[in-house]
Amino acid sequence: MVYKPMDESVYKRYIKAVGWSLEKGSIDWKLTNENGQFVCTIKISHGKKSDKGVVAHSVKKTEQEFKKRGWSWPPKKK
């Protein structure tokens, strides 16, 4: 499957739906689960003329973490 970069606001909405959060690290962002435990690092790209967005590799890592737990990506509304 081909992964595409995702808008930061959409990505944050998806992870907030399952109780996860993003915390700013020294360079990248840290994805933490509902218990505050570290899940993986997330890269958010930004530039002068482009919007902020989560890079495709980070979207793939997040989907893999969801599948480990038996959840669908992107999460559906309850």
Residue frames as a rotation matrix with the C-alpha (Angstrom) as fourth column:
MET 1
0.581 0.814 0.000 0.00
0.814 -0.581 0.000 0.00
0.000 0.000 -1.000 0.00
VAL 2
-0.351 -0.657 0.667 1.26
0.624 -0.696 -0.356 3.47
0.698 0.291 0.654 -0.87
TYR 3
0.163 0.336 -0.927 1.26
0.937 -0.348 0.038 5.95
-0.310 -0.875 -0.372 1.99
LYS 4
0.087 -0.058 0.995 0.75
0.543 -0.834 -0.096 9.67
0.835 0.549 -0.041 1.56
PRO 5
-0.928 -0.369 -0.049 1.59
0.260 -0.548 -0.795 12.54
0.266 -0.751 0.605 3.90
MET 6
0.043 0.972 -0.231 -1.33
0.892 0.066 0.447 13.51
0.449 -0.225 -0.864 6.11
ASP 7
0.048 0.073 0.996 -2.39
-0.119 -0.990 0.079 16.96
0.992 -0.122 -0.039 7.29
GLU 8
-0.848 -0.525 -0.074 -1.35
0.022 0.105 -0.994 17.52
0.530 -0.845 -0.077 10.91
SER 9
-0.556 0.694 0.458 -4.82
-0.828 -0.411 -0.382 18.52
-0.077 -0.592 0.803 12.12
VAL 10
0.423 0.694 -0.582 -6.43
-0.739 0.636 0.222 15.40
0.524 0.336 0.782 10.62
TYR 11
-0.179 -0.604 -0.777 -3.72
0.077 0.778 -0.623 13.18
0.981 -0.172 -0.093 12.13
LYS 12
-0.935 -0.184 0.302 -4.18
-0.253 -0.250 -0.935 14.72
0.248 -0.951 0.187 15.58
ARG 13
-0.091 0.981 0.173 -7.94
-0.994 -0.100 0.042 14.21
0.059 -0.168 0.984 15.33
TYR 14
0.380 0.191 -0.905 -7.44
-0.384 0.923 0.033 10.50
0.842 0.335 0.424 14.55
ILE 15
-0.475 -0.633 -0.612 -5.09
0.284 0.547 -0.787 9.82
0.833 -0.548 -0.080 17.44
LYS 16
-0.822 0.254 0.510 -7.20
-0.558 -0.542 -0.628 11.89
0.117 -0.801 0.587 19.85
ALA 17
0.145 0.946 -0.290 -10.19
-0.833 0.275 0.479 9.67
0.533 0.172 0.828 18.98
VAL 18
0.456 -0.031 -0.889 -8.42
0.203 0.977 0.070 6.70
0.866 -0.212 0.452 20.62
GLY 19
0.994 0.023 -0.103 -6.99
0.106 -0.251 0.962 8.69
-0.004 -0.968 -0.252 23.54
TRP 20
0.205 -0.977 0.059 -3.41
0.974 0.210 0.083 9.03
-0.093 0.041 0.995 22.26
SER 21
0.924 0.071 -0.376 -1.44
0.087 -0.996 0.025 12.28
-0.373 -0.056 -0.926 22.18
LEU 22
0.436 -0.813 0.385 1.61
0.625 -0.035 -0.780 13.95
0.648 0.581 0.493 20.63
GLU 23
0.819 -0.300 -0.489 4.32
0.275 -0.542 0.794 15.50
-0.503 -0.785 -0.362 22.78
LYS 24
0.831 -0.556 -0.034 7.11
-0.362 -0.494 -0.790 17.67
0.423 0.669 -0.612 21.42
GLY 25
0.691 -0.710 -0.138 10.51
0.681 0.573 0.457 16.03
-0.245 -0.410 0.879 21.69
SER 26
-0.015 -0.780 -0.625 13.87
0.227 -0.611 0.758 17.63
-0.974 -0.131 0.186 21.02
ILE 27
-0.886 -0.285 -0.365 13.58
-0.289 -0.277 0.916 17.23
-0.362 0.918 0.163 17.23
ASP 28
-0.705 0.656 -0.269 10.58
0.057 0.430 0.901 15.00
0.707 0.620 -0.341 16.46
TRP 29
-0.053 0.783 0.620 7.27
-0.935 -0.258 0.245 14.41
0.352 -0.567 0.745 18.18
LYS 30
-0.974 -0.220 0.060 6.61
-0.224 0.876 -0.428 11.52
0.042 -0.430 -0.902 20.57
LEU 31
-0.092 0.959 -0.267 3.39
-0.555 0.173 0.814 9.55
0.827 0.223 0.516 20.16
THR 32
-0.932 -0.175 0.318 2.09
-0.363 0.410 -0.837 8.34
0.016 -0.895 -0.446 23.51
ASN 33
-0.539 0.763 -0.358 -0.81
0.377 0.598 0.707 6.01
0.753 0.246 -0.610 24.22
GLU 34
0.375 0.844 0.384 -3.71
-0.045 -0.397 0.917 6.50
0.926 -0.361 -0.111 26.63
ASN 35
0.816 -0.128 -0.563 -1.51
0.572 0.324 0.754 5.47
0.086 -0.937 0.338 29.60
GLY 36
0.849 -0.506 -0.149 1.23
-0.472 -0.855 0.215 7.97
-0.236 -0.113 -0.965 28.72
GLN 37
0.254 -0.769 0.587 3.61
0.224 0.637 0.738 5.26
-0.941 -0.056 0.334 27.48
PHE 38
-0.248 -0.490 -0.835 5.84
-0.713 -0.491 0.500 5.94
-0.656 0.720 -0.227 24.47
VAL 39
0.685 0.498 0.533 4.65
0.046 0.700 -0.713 4.32
-0.727 0.513 0.456 21.22
CYS 40
0.151 -0.671 0.726 6.92
0.977 0.212 -0.008 5.75
-0.148 0.710 0.688 18.47
THR 41
-0.471 -0.352 -0.809 8.39
0.228 -0.934 0.274 8.96
-0.852 -0.056 0.520 17.08
ILE 42
0.473 0.693 0.544 6.51
0.803 -0.086 -0.589 11.04
-0.362 0.715 -0.598 14.52
LYS 43
-0.713 -0.696 -0.088 8.03
0.561 -0.641 0.524 13.46
-0.421 0.324 0.847 12.01
ILE 44
0.535 0.839 -0.096 6.06
0.641 -0.478 -0.600 16.54
-0.550 0.259 -0.794 11.06
SER 45
-0.439 -0.696 0.568 7.32
0.897 -0.313 0.311 18.43
-0.039 0.647 0.762 8.01
HIS 46
0.643 0.584 -0.495 6.94
0.507 -0.810 -0.295 22.15
-0.573 -0.061 -0.817 7.53
GLY 47
-0.387 -0.738 0.553 8.23
0.919 -0.264 0.292 24.72
-0.069 0.622 0.780 5.13
LYS 48
-0.872 -0.009 -0.489 7.85
0.058 -0.995 -0.086 28.31
-0.485 -0.103 0.868 4.13
LYS 49
-0.637 0.620 -0.458 5.17
-0.762 -0.417 0.496 27.71
0.117 0.665 0.738 1.50
SER 50
-0.396 0.489 -0.777 3.73
-0.038 0.837 0.546 24.36
0.917 0.246 -0.314 2.55
ASP 51
0.487 0.650 0.583 1.38
-0.695 -0.116 0.710 23.42
0.529 -0.751 0.395 5.33
LYS 52
-0.459 -0.598 0.657 2.46
-0.872 0.445 -0.204 21.32
-0.170 -0.667 -0.725 8.26
GLY 53
0.571 0.650 -0.501 1.97
-0.733 0.678 0.043 17.63
0.368 0.343 0.864 7.67
VAL 54
0.357 -0.383 0.852 2.89
-0.487 0.702 0.520 14.22
-0.797 -0.600 0.064 9.04
VAL 55
-0.372 -0.591 -0.716 5.35
-0.921 0.141 0.362 12.48
-0.113 0.794 -0.597 6.70
ALA 56
0.350 0.595 -0.723 4.28
-0.753 0.638 0.161 9.26
0.557 0.488 0.672 4.97
HIS 57
-0.398 -0.585 -0.706 6.70
-0.024 0.777 -0.630 7.04
0.917 -0.233 -0.323 6.93
SER 58
-0.951 0.069 0.301 5.21
-0.308 -0.164 -0.937 8.22
-0.016 -0.984 0.177 10.24
VAL 59
0.006 0.995 -0.098 1.68
-1.000 0.004 -0.026 7.55
-0.026 0.098 0.995 8.98
LYS 60
0.192 -0.017 -0.981 2.79
-0.402 0.911 -0.094 4.00
0.896 0.412 0.168 8.14
LYS 61
-0.803 -0.545 -0.239 4.32
0.018 0.379 -0.925 3.50
0.595 -0.747 -0.295 11.62
THR 62
-0.661 0.632 0.405 1.10
-0.709 -0.348 -0.613 4.71
-0.247 -0.692 0.678 13.25
GLU 63
0.296 0.787 -0.542 -1.00
-0.895 0.426 0.131 2.34
0.334 0.446 0.830 11.14
GLN 64
-0.186 -0.450 -0.874 1.26
-0.106 0.893 -0.437 -0.57
0.977 0.012 -0.214 12.14
GLU 65
-0.974 -0.154 0.167 0.81
-0.165 -0.021 -0.986 0.28
0.155 -0.988 -0.005 15.83
PHE 66
-0.209 0.971 0.115 -2.96
-0.957 -0.179 -0.227 0.39
-0.200 -0.158 0.967 15.35
LYS 67
0.330 0.332 -0.884 -2.94
-0.648 0.760 0.044 -3.01
0.686 0.559 0.466 13.61
LYS 68
-0.701 -0.620 -0.351 -0.86
-0.112 0.582 -0.806 -4.53
0.704 -0.526 -0.477 16.46
ARG 69
-0.885 0.396 0.243 -3.72
-0.318 -0.135 -0.939 -3.63
-0.339 -0.908 0.245 18.77
GLY 70
-0.647 0.643 0.409 -6.39
0.724 0.686 0.068 -4.91
-0.237 0.340 -0.910 16.36
TRP 71
0.083 0.646 -0.759 -7.74
0.195 -0.757 -0.623 -1.45
-0.977 -0.096 -0.189 15.52
SER 72
0.408 0.102 0.907 -8.54
0.910 0.041 -0.414 -0.06
-0.079 0.994 -0.076 12.08
TRP 73
-0.385 -0.534 -0.752 -6.69
0.333 -0.841 0.427 2.89
-0.861 -0.086 0.501 10.55
PRO 74
-0.763 -0.140 0.631 -8.01
-0.283 -0.805 -0.521 5.53
0.582 -0.576 0.575 10.25
PRO 75
-0.893 0.425 -0.149 -10.22
0.352 0.451 -0.820 5.09
-0.282 -0.785 -0.552 13.32
LYS 76
-0.420 0.844 0.332 -13.95
0.436 -0.133 0.890 5.23
0.796 0.519 -0.312 12.78
LYS 77
-0.519 0.347 0.781 -16.30
-0.704 -0.691 -0.161 7.36
0.484 -0.634 0.604 14.86
LYS 78
-0.991 0.123 -0.060 -17.88
0.134 0.787 -0.602 5.45
-0.026 -0.604 -0.796 17.70
